[in-house]
Amino acid sequence: MKIPVAPRRELGQHFLVDENIIGVAGRLAELGPDDVVLEVGAGLGVLTRYLAERVRLVHAVELDRRLEPPLRETLAGHSNVELVFGDALALPLHELDPPPGKLVANLPYSIATPLVAESLGGLSSVELWCVLVQREVADRFFALPGTKSYGAVSVLVQLTADRTGFHPVARTCFHPPPNVDSALVAFRRRRRWGPELERVREVVHAAFGHRRKTLANALELAGFERRGVEAALEELGVRPGVRAEALAPEELERLAGHLT
């Protein structure tokens, strides 16, 4: 595939060029003709075009304005694509109309974790995610308690969704090839959050803010009252010296409830 624009290293651009992987993404995303899809990081439009040929509408977000000419050329004849240029982390994606029911994207590595985490509550219309991310990030989303990969985003994703698919992706599927492995991961929403998400998010991020410290110490350092934390842990039957990584997502959610 001819690359009309030089990738920008500072944006972490690695254009997806493998049609086979795009097909795998389509299957994991369970695309249908009535779907409205959000794509973040449209790049050269290879995935965008594939989506446009199979769904009702694609909201395609791209930060790099240099890519507008090749994007429009690739998407010529596809009137069901709305191009949005800007920073996906700053754009009001919740105002997209019609709202997307699926998020399907080759996510830029630098924004993959915060974008997915924000979309869990901020994009309540999204029912299914199928994202191509760094392998380390894909593993982190559904890491088990007690493992090195388990952290705040693991808890938030697992409290919200169930994993439905996983597919390793070779470095040669990108231009230029990245120095890390990648993977497609798909998950389906089982829960729509209300205002309680902010408290859960606050407690979870505080709990993992100092991984080597005990949970009580980490929460105290984040500003939680020590006696209240110890009382909540006692009520939950959790020993005081435990670390955040030892607790399952549901236990951390209950802890957040006790600390409200």
N, C-alpha and C positions, 0 to 999 in steps of 0.2 A: 504494500500500500504506500502510495506517495504521500509524504508528510509535508504539507504546504507551509507550515509555520514551525519554527524551531521551538521546542519545549523550553519553558522557563524553569530553571532549577529552583529559583527562589519561591516558586509556587508549587513545587513538588509535582510538576506535570509529567505523567506517564500515560500516554494515549493508548487506549485499548484498541488493538488492531486485529485480534483473532476472532473470526466469525463463529468458530465452534463454541468458544466460551460465551459469546453473546447468546447463542442458542441455549446453552445450559442455563444462563441467567433467565431467559424467557420461560423455560420450563419450571424453574424454581419459583418464579414470580406468579405462576399460574395465570398468565395473561388471558383476558377475555375482551370481546369487542365493546363491552360497556364500561371498561375500566378507565378511570382518570388517574394518570401516573405522574408523580413528581420525580424528575431526574436532576440530581445535583452534580455539577461537573460534566457538562455536555461534551466538552472537548471538541473533537472534530466531527461529532454527530453520528458516529457509527452505531452506537447503541440507540441514540435518539431516533434515527431512521427505522431501526428494527422495531422499536416500540410503536412508532407512528403507524406502521403497517399493520398493527395488531390490536390497537386500543382506540378508544373514542377520542382521547385528548392527552397530550403530553405537555406538562409545564416543565420546560428545560431551563435550568439555571446555570449560568456560566459567569465566572469572574473576569476572565481575560477577554477584553474587547477586541484584541487582535484576531480572535478566532471567529468573529462575526461573519466575515466574507466566506470562509470555507464552510462554516456551519450552514449558512443560508444556501450555499451551492449544494451541499449534501442533501438538504431538506427541501430542495425545489420540488414543487408539486405536492407537498404534504401540508395542507392547510390546517391540520389538526395539531400543530405544534405551536405553543406560545413560548417564545424565547424571552427570558428574563436575565438581564445582565446586572451583576452585583454580587456582593458577599452574602452567601447563603446564611451565615450566622447572624447577619445584621438585617436581612430582608424580612418583612412581615409575611412569612410564608403561610401563616394561619389565615391570611386574607385572600388567598388564591381562590378564584371562582371559575368553574366549580371546584370544590375542595378535592384534593387527591385522596384516593382510597389506598394507593400503593406507593411506596418509595422504592424505586429501582435505579441503582446508580453505581458507577465506578467512582467511589468517593475519593477525593484528594486525601492523602494520608494525614495531612496536618489538621483536617477538620472532622475526620471520620467519627472519632469518639464523642466530641461535644455535640456534633450534629445529631447523631443517633440518640444520645441522652436527652437532648432538648426536644426531639420529635416525639418522645414517648408521651409527654404531657402536652407539649405545645402544638402538636399536630394530631388532634384527637380523631380526625377523620381517617387517618392512615390505619388500615387494618393489617397490612402485610408489608414487610420490609424484605428486600432482596438486594444486598449491598456487597460490592467487591471492595475488600479492604485488605490492609496488611494482615498477614496470617496471625501475627501476635495479637492484633486487635480482635480478629474473628474468634480466636481461642478465648480471649478475655470475656467476651459477651456471655458465654455460657460455661465459664470456669466453675469448678466445684469448690466449696468451702475448704480451706486448709491448703490450697494450692497456691503457687507463686503468682499465677495469673488472676486469681480471684481478687476483686476490688470493688470500688463503688459502682462503676458502670455495670459490673456483673450483677450486682444486687438489683439495680434499677431495671435492667433489661429483663431479668428473670422474674421479677415481680409483675411485669407487664405482659410478657409474651412467652410463647413456646417455640423452640427451634423446630423448623420443618425441613431444613435442607442444609447441606454443607458440601462444598466442592473445592479442593485445592486448585490453584491456578499457577501455571508455570511463569517464570519471569519473562520468557520469550513471547508471551502474549501481549506485551506492551512495547511501545517505543517512546523513549529509550527503555531498555530493560532495567527495572529497579534493582537495588542491591539487597532487597528483602523478598521473602516469599509472600504470596497473597492467597486469598481464599474468598469464594462466594459463600455467604451465609444468609439464610432465609429464616424469618421467624414471623409468627402470626399473633396478633393481639388477642389476649383473653381478658383484658381488663382496661377499662377507661377510667382515668384518674380524675379526681375532684381536687379541691383545695388542699387536701391532706398530703398531696405529693410534695409540696414545698417543705413541709416539716420532715417528711421521710428523707428527702434529698439532703436537707441540712444535716440531719443526724448521721446519715450514711457517709457523706463527705467528711464530716468531722471525725467519724470513727476510723476512717482509713487515712486521715491526714497525717498520722504519725504511726506507721505500720508496726514499728518495733516497740511501741509503748503499749501498755495494757489499755483495754477499752475505756476504763474509767479515767485513766490519765489523759488519753487522747481527747476525750470529750471535755474534760476539765480545761485542757489547753485551748479548746475551741470556745470556751466561755460558758459551758454548762456547769451548774452548781453541783459540787462534788457529792454532797449528801443526797441530793435528788437522784443523781446517777446511780449511786450505790444502792439506794432504796429500790429503784426500778430494776436493777440487775437482780437483787434479792427476790423481788416479787416474781421475776421471770425464771428463777431457779438457775441463774447463771453465776458462776464463781467470779469473785471480784478481779482475779488476776488474768482473766481471759483476754485474748486479743480479738480485734474485729474479724479477722480472717477465719476464726473458728466458728462464727455464727452463720447459720443459714439465712437467706434473704428474708424469710418469714419472721425469724427471730429478731432481726434488725428492725423490721417494720413494727413489730410489737413493742420493741424498745422505744422507737420514736413515738408511738402512741402513749406510752407511760410518761414520756418526758414532755408531753404537750401541756 
